[in-house]
Amino acid sequence: MGTDAQWETAERALHDALKANGLAYDLNPGDGAFYGPKIDVDVQDALGRRWQLATVQLDFAQPDRFALEYIDTDGQPKRPVMVHRAIFGTFERFIGVLVEHYAGAFPTWLAPVQARVLPVSEKHAGYGRTVWEKLRAARVRAELDDRNEKLGYRIREAQIRKVPYMLVVGERESQNGTVSLRHRSGDDLGVVPLDRVLADLAREIGSRASGLTVGRS
């Protein structure tokens, strides 16, 4: 679609945009869309496969189809060129690549569930709920697992689900306002004040840290 001159102008504009942003790129002759040239962003997954995700496309067809116009600086109507942006490309493909990249073990800021509270027994469920409510109030995506199952079973299940942090609460923790902190890796960091856990989580999530840092400093 469009004239040869329009196509060349659009290609030159895309080249200039990539160079101005210091981005390396390869030419793929003949792979433009029928309505204009485009930039494709390919991402390599954990298995070394390449997937096209984001695209920026210049479209000559739609402005003609809808008779779009704007008034230029000379006071005359002109036909624009439309820019298509697809930041994620196909969203399902993007999520699939992301899950494969992290093998499900997302950094805390990205994890669907960031922390799980595990009362040792039913009599500690009240304090467990208090801890869970404080996490929720701090905008942490937290779950309370107070099921009538053995603690070891619940810890193992949280690890399999790759929840970044497990906060185990029993008699000692209830009395002292603390939690026994565990990482999904299996590391047991011992007893940590709840206020410190909340502060560390807020910092880790806010900074979008790639590692698990709560309770380690």
KAWOFEN-V820480 format. One record per residue. RES is the residue in one letter. PHI is phi in radians with two decimals (* if undefined). OMEGA is omega in whole degrees, -180 to 180 (999 if undefined). Layout:
RES,PHI,OMEGA + RES,PHI,OMEGA
This chain:
M,*,-180 + G,1.39,-179 + T,-1.52,176 + D,-1.04,-180 + A,-1.11,178 + Q,-1.10,-179 + W,-1.08,-180 + E,-1.12,178 + T,-1.09,-180 + A,-1.15,178 + E,-1.05,-180 + R,-1.11,179 + A,-1.11,179 + L,-1.19,175 + H,-0.98,-177 + D,-1.09,-180 + A,-1.13,179 + L,-1.14,-180 + K,-1.14,-179 + A,-1.08,180 + N,-1.71,177 + G,1.14,-177 + L,-1.72,175 + A,-1.32,-179 + Y,-2.70,175 + D,-2.06,175 + L,-1.46,178 + N,-2.26,-174 + P,-0.98,176 + G,1.46,-176 + D,-1.77,178 + G,-1.20,174 + A,-1.24,-176 + F,-1.11,-176 + Y,-1.73,177 + G,2.73,179 + P,-1.23,-176 + K,-2.67,171 + I,-1.87,173 + D,-1.88,175 + V,-1.86,178 + D,-1.67,180 + V,-2.14,179 + Q,-1.64,-179 + D,-1.55,-176 + A,-1.13,-180 + L,-1.71,178 + G,1.47,179 + R,-1.46,-179 + R,-1.85,-179 + W,-2.23,174 + Q,-1.39,178 + L,-2.02,-175 + A,-1.22,174 + T,-2.45,169 + V,-2.23,-172 + Q,-2.19,174 + L,-1.75,-170 + D,-2.11,175 + F,-1.60,-170 + A,-1.33,-174 + Q,-1.12,177 + P,-1.03,176 + D,-1.18,-176 + R,-1.07,-178 + F,-1.78,178 + A,0.91,-180 + L,-1.34,179 + E,-2.52,170 + Y,-2.41,179 + I,-1.65,-177 + D,-1.39,-178 + T,-1.12,177 + D,-1.52,178 + G,1.43,-178 + Q,-1.80,177 + P,-1.24,179 + K,-2.28,178 + R,-1.62,-180 + P,-1.40,168 + V,-1.86,-176 + M,-1.54,176 + V,-1.90,174 + H,-1.69,174 + R,-2.13,172 + A,-2.28,-173 + I,-1.14,-179 + F,-1.77,-170 + G,1.17,173 + T,-1.23,-172 + F,-1.09,180 + E,-1.08,178 + R,-1.14,179 + F,-1.05,180 + I,-1.11,178 + G,-1.06,178 + V,-1.11,-179 + L,-1.12,180 + V,-1.11,179 + E,-1.12,-178 + H,-1.05,-178 + Y,-1.61,-175 + A,0.91,179 + G,1.47,-179 + A,-1.59,-176 + F,-1.21,168 + P,-1.04,-171 + T,-0.97,-176 + W,-1.11,-176 + L,-1.78,-175 + A,-1.14,178 + P,-1.02,173 + V,-2.07,-174 + Q,-1.63,-180 + A,-2.69,176 + R,-2.28,-180 + V,-1.66,-175 + L,-2.20,174 + P,-1.16,-180 + V,-1.10,180 + S,-2.59,-176 + E,-1.06,-177 + K,-1.24,178 + H,-1.80,-177 + A,-1.14,-180 + G,-1.09,178 + Y,-1.18,177 + G,-1.02,179 + R,-1.16,177 + T,-1.07,178 + V,-1.08,180 + W,-1.05,-180 + E,-1.13,178 + K,-1.18,176 + L,-1.09,180 + R,-1.10,179 + A,-1.11,178 + A,-1.51,177 + R,1.15,173 + V,-1.64,178 + R,-1.35,-172 + A,-2.14,175 + E,-2.17,175 + L,-1.94,179 + D,-1.88,180 + D,-1.90,179 + R,-1.14,179 + N,-1.43,177 + E,-2.22,178 + K,-1.06,-178 + L,-1.03,-180 + G,-1.03,178 + Y,-1.12,-178 + R,-1.22,176 + I,-1.10,-179 + R,-1.08,180 + E,-1.10,178 + A,-1.11,178 + Q,-1.15,179 + I,-1.09,178 + R,-1.38,175 + K,1.07,172 + V,-1.22,-175 + P,-0.99,-174 + Y,-2.30,172 + M,-2.04,-180 + L,-1.96,-179 + V,-1.59,-178 + V,-2.25,177 + G,-2.33,-176 + E,-1.11,-178 + R,-1.08,-180 + E,-1.14,180 + S,-1.07,-177 + Q,-1.31,-171 + N,-1.89,-179 + G,1.17,-178 + T,-2.16,172 + V,-2.46,169 + S,-1.62,-169 + L,-1.72,176 + R,-2.24,174 + H,-1.74,179 + R,-1.11,178 + S,-1.22,-176 + G,1.81,179 + D,-1.10,175 + D,-1.85,-176 + L,-1.61,177 + G,1.37,-175 + V,-1.48,-177 + V,-2.30,176 + P,-1.00,-179 + L,-1.04,-179 + D,-1.04,179 + R,-1.20,178 + V,-1.04,180 + L,-1.08,-179 + A,-1.16,180 + D,-1.13,178 + L,-1.10,180 + A,-1.05,-180 + R,-1.20,-178 + E,-1.13,180 + I,-1.21,-178 + G,-1.11,-179 + S,-1.54,-177 + R,0.93,179 + A,-1.13,-179 + S,-1.48,-178 + G,-1.83,177 + L,-1.69,-172 + T,-2.03,-175 + V,-1.10,177 + G,1.39,-177 + R,-1.63,-175 + S,-1.39,999
